[in-house]
Amino acid sequence: MTNKELIISFLKKHNYNFCDDCLSSLTGISPRQSINQLCNKELYVFSKHANIKCHNCNKIKITRSLANTFENTKIKNCLKNERKFDFLWNEITSTLKPSQQIPNWTKHSGFLESEFEICSITNNAIEVFTIKDKHHRSIPKTDFENIFSKWDKYISGEIKRNELRDENKNTTYIISILKIFCKT
């Protein structure tokens, strides 16, 4: 069984948040940094939460849980085939959690070292906190819908990142979130 499969199996059995130290000791995966590297690379599978109590050690730290979005085949197929924005928005707003950290992503560079944090989620907007610049930004649902309408062209290379950025100042956050929810 791969390390990824071990972590998924463990988190499916124990549907709680666990810190990397406890995941390492409970799954036998070492060094502990392996957990961090794998989970950060696989954000469509694992959710990352800041300042949440670990179910095992009860310490407040960064914890991991399974991201439910792609566990459900029906959801996966709907997002892949139908591309219905309202369904996608519902999945985004019901799956993202305050304090969840999202790595920045671009088609050209993949997942980057920089992250932002989800602050709040409503039916009409998602508020993020940029860790590097230390400021809050509210991203309206309409911005997500606009970028989502161009998502396939961005992924295929027909539209460049700078074209999206010129249209919308929130693309850094939107495309990073869409990458997690749109398996393309």
C-alpha positions as CSV (number, residue, x, y, z in Angstrom):
1,M,0.0,0.0,0.0
2,T,1.4,3.5,-0.9
3,N,1.7,6.2,1.7
4,K,-1.2,8.0,0.1
5,E,-3.4,4.9,0.3
6,L,-2.4,4.4,4.0
7,I,-3.4,7.9,4.9
8,I,-6.7,7.7,2.9
9,S,-7.5,4.3,4.5
10,F,-6.8,5.7,8.0
11,L,-8.8,8.9,7.6
12,K,-11.7,7.0,6.1
13,K,-11.8,4.8,9.2
14,H,-11.3,7.7,11.6
15,N,-13.3,10.6,10.2
16,Y,-11.6,13.3,12.3
17,N,-8.8,15.9,12.0
18,F,-5.3,14.7,12.8
19,C,-2.0,16.5,13.0
20,D,1.0,15.4,10.9
21,D,2.8,14.0,14.0
22,C,-0.1,11.8,14.9
23,L,-0.8,10.7,11.3
24,S,2.8,9.7,11.1
25,S,2.8,7.6,14.4
26,L,-0.7,6.1,13.7
27,T,0.0,5.1,10.1
28,G,3.7,4.2,10.6
29,I,4.7,6.6,7.9
30,S,8.1,8.3,8.5
31,P,9.6,10.7,8.5
32,R,6.7,12.9,9.6
33,Q,7.6,15.4,6.8
34,S,6.4,12.8,4.3
35,I,2.9,13.3,5.6
36,N,3.2,17.1,5.1
37,Q,4.7,16.8,1.6
38,L,2.1,14.2,0.4
39,C,-0.9,16.0,1.8
40,N,0.1,19.4,0.5
41,K,0.6,18.0,-3.0
42,E,-2.8,16.1,-2.9
43,L,-5.1,18.9,-1.8
44,Y,-8.0,17.5,-3.8
45,V,-7.8,14.5,-1.5
46,F,-6.7,16.0,1.8
47,S,-8.0,19.1,3.5
48,K,-5.6,21.2,5.6
49,H,-7.0,23.1,8.6
50,A,-5.1,25.7,10.7
51,N,-5.6,26.0,14.5
52,I,-7.8,23.0,14.9
53,K,-7.6,20.4,17.7
54,C,-6.0,17.1,16.7
55,H,-8.4,14.2,17.6
56,N,-5.5,12.1,18.9
57,C,-3.2,14.4,20.9
58,N,-5.8,17.2,21.5
59,K,-3.2,19.9,20.6
60,I,-4.3,22.9,18.6
61,K,-2.2,22.8,15.4
62,I,-2.5,22.3,11.6
63,T,-4.5,19.2,11.0
64,R,-5.6,17.0,8.1
65,S,-8.8,15.4,7.1
66,L,-10.2,13.8,3.9
67,A,-11.6,16.3,1.4
68,N,-15.0,14.8,0.7
69,T,-15.4,16.4,-2.7
70,F,-13.9,13.7,-4.8
71,E,-14.7,10.7,-2.7
72,N,-18.2,10.6,-4.3
73,T,-18.2,9.3,-7.9
74,K,-21.4,11.1,-8.7
75,I,-19.9,14.4,-7.8
76,K,-16.7,13.6,-9.7
77,N,-18.6,12.8,-12.8
78,C,-20.9,15.8,-12.5
79,L,-18.0,18.2,-12.2
80,K,-16.1,16.5,-15.0
81,N,-18.9,16.1,-17.5
82,E,-21.6,18.6,-16.8
83,R,-19.6,21.6,-15.5
84,K,-22.7,23.1,-13.9
85,F,-21.5,26.2,-12.0
86,D,-24.4,26.1,-9.4
87,F,-23.5,22.6,-8.5
88,L,-19.8,23.4,-8.3
89,W,-20.5,26.5,-6.2
90,N,-22.5,24.5,-3.8
91,E,-19.7,21.9,-3.5
92,I,-17.1,24.7,-2.9
93,T,-19.2,26.5,-0.3
94,S,-20.2,23.3,1.6
95,T,-16.7,21.8,1.5
96,L,-14.3,24.7,2.3
97,K,-14.0,25.5,6.0
98,P,-12.7,28.6,7.8
99,S,-9.0,28.3,8.6
100,Q,-8.4,25.9,5.7
101,Q,-5.2,26.8,3.9
102,I,-5.1,26.6,0.2
103,P,-1.9,26.6,-1.8
104,N,-1.6,28.9,-4.7
105,W,-1.7,27.1,-8.1
106,T,-1.2,27.9,-11.7
107,K,-1.4,25.8,-14.8
108,H,2.2,26.6,-15.7
109,S,3.8,26.1,-12.3
110,G,1.5,23.8,-10.5
111,F,1.1,24.1,-6.7
112,L,3.3,26.9,-5.3
113,E,4.9,27.4,-1.8
114,S,2.6,30.4,-1.0
115,E,-0.8,29.8,0.5
116,F,-3.9,31.7,1.5
117,E,-6.5,30.9,4.2
118,I,-10.3,30.7,4.0
119,C,-11.8,33.1,6.4
120,S,-15.5,32.8,5.7
121,I,-17.9,31.3,3.2
122,T,-21.4,32.6,2.3
123,N,-23.8,31.9,-0.5
124,N,-22.5,35.0,-2.3
125,A,-18.8,35.2,-1.5
126,I,-15.7,33.6,-0.1
127,E,-13.4,35.7,2.1
128,V,-9.7,34.8,2.1
129,F,-6.7,36.0,4.1
130,T,-3.5,36.3,2.2
131,I,-0.8,34.9,4.5
132,K,2.1,36.6,2.7
133,D,0.5,40.1,2.4
134,K,-1.6,39.8,5.6
135,H,-4.9,41.2,4.2
136,H,-8.4,40.1,3.8
137,R,-10.2,39.9,0.4
138,S,-13.8,39.1,-0.3
139,I,-14.3,37.2,-3.6
140,P,-17.8,37.3,-5.0
141,K,-19.6,34.3,-6.4
142,T,-19.9,36.2,-9.8
143,D,-16.0,36.3,-10.0
144,F,-15.9,32.5,-9.6
145,E,-18.6,32.1,-12.2
146,N,-16.7,34.3,-14.7
147,I,-13.4,32.5,-14.3
148,F,-15.1,29.1,-14.3
149,S,-16.7,29.9,-17.7
150,K,-13.1,30.2,-19.0
151,W,-11.6,27.3,-17.0
152,D,-11.4,24.7,-19.8
153,K,-9.7,27.3,-22.1
154,Y,-7.3,28.2,-19.3
155,I,-6.5,24.5,-18.7
156,S,-6.0,23.8,-22.5
157,G,-3.8,26.9,-22.9
158,E,-6.1,28.8,-25.1
159,I,-6.3,31.5,-22.4
160,K,-3.2,32.6,-20.6
161,R,-3.1,33.4,-16.8
162,N,-2.3,37.1,-17.5
163,E,-5.5,37.4,-19.6
164,L,-7.5,36.1,-16.7
165,R,-5.7,38.4,-14.3
166,D,-6.3,41.4,-16.5
167,E,-10.0,40.7,-16.2
168,N,-10.2,39.9,-12.6
169,K,-8.0,40.8,-9.6
170,N,-9.0,37.7,-7.7
171,T,-7.8,35.0,-10.2
172,T,-4.9,33.9,-7.9
173,Y,-7.4,32.6,-5.3
174,I,-10.2,31.5,-7.7
175,I,-8.0,29.3,-9.9
176,S,-6.3,27.8,-6.8
177,I,-9.8,26.8,-5.4
178,L,-11.1,25.7,-8.8
179,K,-8.1,23.4,-9.3
180,I,-9.0,21.6,-6.1
181,F,-12.6,21.1,-7.2
182,C,-12.3,20.7,-11.0
183,K,-10.3,17.5,-11.8
184,T,-8.9,18.5,-15.1
